[in-house]
Amino acid sequence: MNQYPAWKYMLIGLILLVGVVYALPNLFGEDPALQVTSARGFAVPPTLETSISDALTAEKISIKGQEQAGNRLLYRFESAADQIQAAEVVKRTLGEQYVVALNLAPATPSWLRALGGKPMTLGLDLQGGVHFLMQVDMDTARSQQLDRFVDDLRASLRSESIRYVSVRREGNGLVALLRSSEDREQALDILRRDQSLQGLDVETLETEEYFGIGAKGQEAQLQELQQTAIKQNITTLRNRVNEIGVAEPIIQQQGADRVVVQLPGVQDTVEAKKIIGATATLEYRAVDEQNDAFTAAQTGRVPPESRLYTDMNGQPVLLKKRLIVSGDQLIGASSGFDQQTGQPQVSVTLDGVGAKRMLDFTRDNVGNRMAVVYIEQKPGGRKIEEVISVAVVREPFGKRFQTTGLDSMSEASQLALLLRAGALAAPMEIVEERTVGPSLGKDNVEQGFKSVVIGFVLVLIFMAIYYRVFGLVADLALFANLVMLVSLLSMLGATLTMPGIAGIVLTVGMAVDANVLIFERIREELRSGNTPQASIRSGYDKAFSTIADANITTLIAAFVLFLFGTGPIKGFAVTLSLGIVTSMFTAIMGTRAVINLIYGGRKRVAKLAI
């Protein structure tokens, strides 16, 4: 009557074993560590590891361990003092080409890491880190949009062979001066039908000498531009932080024009500013095919319609001033291989406006070269402009195109990375900065751990006294429930915060609630005169529907909290949801299995210790 088949015991044992294994990494703590990555996310060269090791050895700094994960090097140290000293040495050795960040690396044994075991990710309130509030410069975003309108109108007028005196920005709009009323009518027709010039309120202007057109951006279009710029910047910041290996960043909008950035575990605010504070964008420009870049660089005489840049190797490149497409019009970029030639390539996707401008340019410039310019505004006002790619236009293209001629797959991946993570739709400025020290996080962890332990012990004592043997079984299930909850949080990579700890404490109480219902039902069956074996079976069977209803309704509430909540509320909802799932397993299947082992094999049971 009260026995499980062997396979069910084995299944329960296997689940508990997996839970124990993946909960173990949380017992080993963390090592002070140094993380080294390329400033632009490039793969680190093989010689870099040797350079760093030699520099640290020369300063007599002992390394506990070192490893390479993707595009970053990680060095572990015995103490925080060694970590800080090593950071100064490595920064001095590598210069600005690499980002050297202080970090805390899990001290999980290698055999556990080989199985995919990793500790829970702690939030900013537990682990420490940096918090930034960034203001998006919407005035500059609007100015950039007006500049694009000016460039588009000039290009359209030239393509239609319409003579104009000037097209320029003026205040919050643009002004075009033409030589005749016929030219103005043709220009007005262009403004009405050109998709890239939509969103302008147009009026005619009369002057003594010329026929003018005035245009201002529509308020609805400017509001949409503001929201698009915010979303683009959030996506770009998230990509930039993720690409350099900062775990579990929190990047979200606050208000109409602000973005909150939280980097748990990052202790060096200066390096954090370098990661998120520098504004970067991309520009596609035509190469000046009529003039020589080396001659312009040597003589200092640059043609008026061109501008001199340098590539990644420091060689001069002469580009046209006219902008073809900017980085905020880029939707995606990915590296791969050309199916026909098997050579590395980068596939690029543009939005509608960018696609039209690219198609117009490439249709008229087949056989000419086009360059990608990477522009980065460093903290302190220093600006870097560098040509990262030059390719020949083989045929007209628009929304989707491929950049080929790359030397290796590594170069293709690096170019795709810059294209994906480089563009900010509008400049951003850090208006608020806070540092949460590791000591404060440590206090929070200790207090949260203490609250869980106290609640856990009190529940254990109550259950053992009130329900005797059955209470001890419930205590065992409660301990298994906590282990499984920790292992699930570790395996899923969920971020644990103080509200998440509150969810764990609540789970401790809810986990025994199911056993209380089952045990009270067994007592009722015994008082009704049923045999002990029948009472156990009936107690579990009849209490199941009540337990399932209560837990499902709570799970629905937790799901709604996760769906509509933000930040701390999501953390609470995650631990509550996982706790409900694990408690259902341990309180029903787990305790039933142990009770079956104790009483199920007996032919005659005089009384139950409940």
Buried (B, 14 or more C-beta within 10 A) or exposed (E): EBEBEEEBBEBBEEBBEBBBBBBBBBEBEBBBBBBBBBBBBBBBEEEBBEEBBEBBEEEEBEBBEBEBEEBBBBBBBEEEEBBBBBBEBBBEBBEEEBBBBBBBBBBBEEEBEEBEBBBBBBBBBBBBBBBBBBBBBBEBBBBBBBBBBBBBBBBBBEEEEBEBBEBEEEEEBBBBBBBEEEBBBBBBEBBEEBEBBEBBEBEEBEEEEBBBBBBBBEEEBBEEBBEBBBEBBBBBBBBBBBBBBBBBBBBEBEEEBBBBBBBBBBBBBEBBBBBBBBBBBBBBBBBBEEBEBEEBBEEEEBBEEBBBBBBEEEEBBBBBBEBBBBBBBBBEBBBBEEEEEEBBBBBBBBBEBBBBBBBBBBEEBEEBBBBBBBBBBBEEEEEBEBBBBBBEBEEBBBBEBEBBEBEEBEBBBBBBBBBBBBBBBBBBEBEEBEBBEBEEBEEBBEEBEEBBEEBBEEBBEBBBEEBBBBBBBBBBBBBBBBBBBBBBBBBEEBBBBBBBBBBBBBBBBBBBBBBBBBBBBBBBBBEEEBBBBBBBBBBBEBBBEEBEEBBEEBBEEBEEBBEEBEBBEBBBBBBBBBBBBBBBBBBBBBBBBBBBBBBBEEEEBEEBEB
